Every structure is written in C-alpha cells, then in structure tokens.
Amino acid sequence: MLNRRQALGTLSIAGLAQEASRPPNFVLINCDDMGYADIQPYRNEVDYTPHLARMAREGMKFTSWYAAPVCSPSRSALMTGCYPKRVGLSFGSWHVVLMPGDWHGLNPKEITVAKLLQSKGYATACIGKWHLGDQPEFLPTRHGFDYYFGLPYSNDMRPSPKPAGIADHPHPPLPLLRNDELVREVTDQDFLTGAYTEEALKFIEANKSRPFFLYLPHSMVHAPLAAGKAWRGKTGKGLYEDSVAEVDWSTGEILKKLESLNLAKNTLVIFISDNGGTPRAVNAPLRGNKGQTWEGGMRVPAIAWWPGRVPAGRVFHEITSNMDILPTFAKLAGTTPPADRKIDGHDLSAVLEGKPGATSGYDAFFYYHANELRGVRSGKWKLTANGELYDLDKDLAEGNNVVAFNADVVKRLNTKLAEARADLGDKEIEGKGCHPVGKAKGPLRFWIPRHPDSGHPPQAPVKYVPGSPVR
C-alpha cells in the first residue's frame, strides 16, 4: 500500500501527464475595423497598446495576413476556412454585408471551427459581434458555440426593412443577446468592451479544467465609437485611440487571466482585425482602406502568442489569412477539417511553432469584393483583374504599375484568375465550387421591439457592473 506522500506523488505525476496530453486552448480576438498600423507592433509611434506590443514581442507578428474587405464575408472565412464566395457570404455590390432582419446567413450546414472543436470536447463561446445572420437558425449557438453573449450585427445597424413602429434614427438601439434571447436594448455603447471582457474572463475561469475555444469579436473600433468611462480621454489623442487602448487593455486582461490560472503555456492566443481600417484608422504604408481590395482594405494586423510554443520575436512575411484558423486549430486539437468540401485555408501549426522551412502553403490568394474577383497575389506579385501588376516587396503602396515589364508573371497570374472564376465565380459567373447561402425559414424575427422615437416608452440604457451579469 502507498503511503500518503507516495500517493500524492503518484497523483502529481498523473496530473502532469494529463496536462501534457490535454489539447491546447484557443483564444481568438477579432477587432472590428482596426487599421494595419493602429497598434504599436506595426507603428512605433503608438504608445497606448502595451499588451499587444507584448504579444508581438513574446510571440509572432504576421505582415501579410488577409481578411475580406468587409465584416460578414471576413467572419465567414474565419469560421469556415473558405473564401466567403465559396460559402455564399459574398453578395452582389448592392449587398456586401448581412443586415438586421436579413433572410440570409451562414448556412447551418457549414462546418465551422467551433463545430469541429465542440465535437472534440471543447467548451466553446462567442462573446461579441457575430454578424453572420441574426435570425435564430444563424446565431452562434447553431454554429458550434455552447454560449453566446453580444450583438448579432454591427453596432451602427438598424432592421431593414424597418419593422412597423420603429422610426429612423442615426443610432437606433441594439439587441444585446445571451444565447438566443434578448437581454435588453443597448443605446449607450460605452460599456460594451468592458462587458465582453468580463464575460470572457468568466468563461475562461469556468472552463479552466477542460479544453476551450473563446472567440472574442469586439464591436470596437467600428463606428459609432465608444469607450468606457475610465478610457475616455486616456490617450489624449481622441476617442478612436481611446477605443483602441481599451481593446488593448481587454487583451491584457485575457493574458493575465490565462497566466493566473497557469493556462498560458497551453493556450494559443491570436489577435486580428476583420478588415482594413476606415479612413479614421492608420493603414499606412498600405494603400486604401475598408471596403476596397487595395492592401489597406484587406491586409490586417495579426499576432500569435503561445509561451513556449510560438518563438518570441518572430515576424512572418508570407501570405496568411482568416481562412487558416480552421485548419490550424483542427490540427493542433488533434482533428482534421471536413473532408467532404474544399477548405481554402492552410494549416499554420508548423509556422507558429517556428519549424525550419515551414511555409504558409499559399500558391495564390484571391481578392474578392462582394461577388467580384478583383485580383490575385502569388509571392510578391499582385495582379489586379483590370491588368495592373505590383511588386509588393518593393511597393506596398501599390503606386508603381509594372505590368509592362513582366509579361511572364502576368500570364501566369491571369491563369490563376481564370481558375478562380471557374471554381469560385465572378459577378454573373457561377462558380462550380460554391455552396448555397443559408436562408431563413421565416417569419423574420426582429430583436428590437421598439424605438425611443416610436411613441413607446424606451427602455433604460444598459448599465453593466463588472462581476455581475447584465439583466
């Protein structure tokens, strides 16, 4: 029979073995409309993002990470590992994002990264802005998330078509949801980043003993801008910078919580933005901004942090994208992407671990705006669909068209564009590899029952007390 000390030693060894065999946790922080150079790792002049600077210093910074140029398509790529065009979330030019009360959303038949991880026993939560459909069949709880808290769409939106009794208003009240239920209307958004952070910390604490996937898509720094009382005026530069600083603080709170629970060495944290910044952001040295297929509209900041696994101070320059999240998390969790459909993203696990010779796997990356194919990048070369060629190694600002001097490159990339048109489509051309977008069964549900200008008494503004649920 073992004595008490021997028994405790046996239990400790067993605990260590169990910890070593436990798959990693994942935290994916997705900022809304953040510019490429809005944070210190991409612009030295920034002095109000110390936690993101720490992530880059202790982890890996990506300089060619791509998203879609607007919200809904970007998030569909993040969830499915596919081009938005492939999963039906890249509409015509008149309809580039999902609107409140839309008939459409991410098809429930799609396999999301959350569904994959949920099937492996992960606890999963989405806390923040969803924007992949606000009808019940499209909400996060139908796409692999055990728990949801946040806004179902952008913080500037209103139902369209407008329900009876809801008046026009520049910033109508927003629906704050918990799982599939309306918690209450939001009129003052200053509490949002703090509320999301508090909910995220609670989720980590509650699931510290099992693998978890936390998806934290902030509503900020999308307009209308907001920041908590403690953050307004904090940077001395303006509300936009204050909002960025609060998102940085939120990131720091996540890192602190992971470290306090001894989870940091078993947790991969990735920070990205959903598209390029608006004109109020700093996208330099890139050309353009959100809604465009210039680099400034689709190339976003991206940082990976995983102490002991991601080498400190690394910078990776090859093409990477939102589509890589699903295959990468799948590999690290000990599973595989769905085999019955094409996954456009690539497994970056070897890149993240700094293995010699590891590459991102991209022979080509395609630039889509809505359902229109706008260009292709392969290596350092970017060819636009209207025949402009840029050497991105020398010309990040895309100001020097060298198409006349590189006929072989143009020919090769035009072949890539033709392959994309056949597979994914282009405007009126239907791609053979595309899936149908999800369509609501109806009747449509509107989350906001009334409006302050509708003649009905408005609900009081949300007051969020840290440590307490919003009721």
TANORWO-V907713 format. One record per helix or strand of 3 or more residues. SS is the DSSP state (H for helix, E for strand). FROM is the first residue (numbers start at 0). TO is the last residue. If there is no record, write none. Layout:
BEGIN
SS/FROM/TO  SS/FROM/TO
END
This chain:
BEGIN
H/3/20  E/24/30  H/39/41  H/49/57  E/59/65  H/70/79  H/112/118  E/122/126  H/135/137  H/139/141  E/146/150  E/173/177  E/180/185  H/188/205  E/211/216  H/238/259  H/263/265  E/266/272  H/294/297  E/298/304  E/313/315  H/323/331  H/348/351  E/364/368  E/371/377  E/380/383  E/388/390  H/402/404  H/406/422
END
